[in-house]
């Protein structure tokens, strides 16, 4: 029997963290009636979604990052 090592195409066990596409909207907030809605973090399961929290009752939920940008009325500026 030969002592050769074979390599199989398994996925790596380490998660490779990339840049967070929603890092620019973390910590931003807006007012909705009497409540203030704040973006608190990026969703752990889906990096395209963010977690938001309402300050009156502490209720939190996730929503798409693009929708929060729409709420903040952000537009991407074209490079000159």
C-alpha positions as CSV (number, residue, x, y, z in Angstrom):
1,X,0.0,0.0,0.0
2,X,1.3,3.4,-1.0
3,X,1.5,6.3,1.5
4,X,0.4,8.9,-1.0
5,X,-1.9,11.6,0.2
6,X,-4.9,12.4,-2.0
7,X,-6.8,15.7,-1.9
8,X,-10.5,15.8,-2.3
9,X,-12.4,18.9,-3.4
10,X,-14.1,19.6,0.0
11,X,-15.2,23.0,1.0
12,X,-13.1,24.8,3.6
13,X,-14.5,24.9,7.1
14,X,-13.5,28.4,7.8
15,X,-15.9,31.2,6.8
16,X,-14.3,33.8,4.7
17,X,-15.5,37.2,5.8
18,X,-15.6,39.8,3.0
19,X,-16.5,43.4,3.2
20,X,-20.0,44.2,4.5
21,X,-22.1,45.7,1.8
22,X,-24.4,47.3,4.4
23,X,-21.7,48.7,6.7
24,X,-22.5,52.3,5.6
25,X,-26.1,52.2,6.9
26,X,-25.4,50.5,10.3
27,X,-26.4,52.9,13.1
28,X,-28.6,55.1,10.9
29,X,-32.1,55.8,12.0
30,X,-35.3,57.5,10.9
31,X,-38.5,58.6,12.7
32,X,-41.8,56.9,12.0
33,X,-44.6,58.6,13.9
34,X,-43.6,58.5,17.6
35,X,-41.0,55.7,17.1
36,X,-37.4,55.8,15.9
37,X,-36.3,52.9,13.8
38,X,-32.5,52.2,13.9
39,X,-30.4,49.8,11.8
40,X,-28.5,47.8,14.4
41,X,-26.6,45.0,12.5
42,X,-26.3,42.9,9.4
43,X,-28.4,39.7,9.4
44,X,-26.3,36.7,10.3
45,X,-27.9,34.3,7.8
46,X,-28.1,36.7,4.8
47,X,-25.6,39.5,4.5
48,X,-27.9,41.3,2.1
49,X,-30.4,41.9,4.9
50,X,-30.1,44.2,8.0
51,X,-31.7,44.0,11.4
52,X,-33.7,47.0,12.5
53,X,-35.1,47.9,15.9
54,X,-37.9,50.1,17.1
55,X,-37.1,52.1,20.2
56,X,-40.5,52.3,21.8
57,X,-41.0,48.6,22.5
58,X,-37.6,47.1,21.4
59,X,-39.2,45.0,18.7
60,X,-36.6,44.0,16.0
61,X,-36.9,42.5,12.6
62,X,-34.9,42.0,9.4
63,X,-35.4,43.7,6.1
64,X,-33.4,44.0,2.8
65,X,-30.6,46.5,2.8
66,X,-31.7,48.0,-0.5
67,X,-35.1,48.8,1.1
68,X,-33.4,50.7,3.9
69,X,-31.4,52.7,1.4
70,X,-34.7,53.5,-0.3
71,X,-36.1,54.7,3.1
72,X,-33.0,56.9,3.6
73,X,-33.4,58.0,-0.1
74,X,-29.8,57.4,-1.0
75,X,-28.7,57.5,-4.5
76,X,-25.3,56.2,-5.8
77,X,-23.3,59.0,-7.4
78,X,-21.6,58.5,-10.7
79,X,-17.9,58.9,-10.8
80,X,-16.7,61.9,-12.8
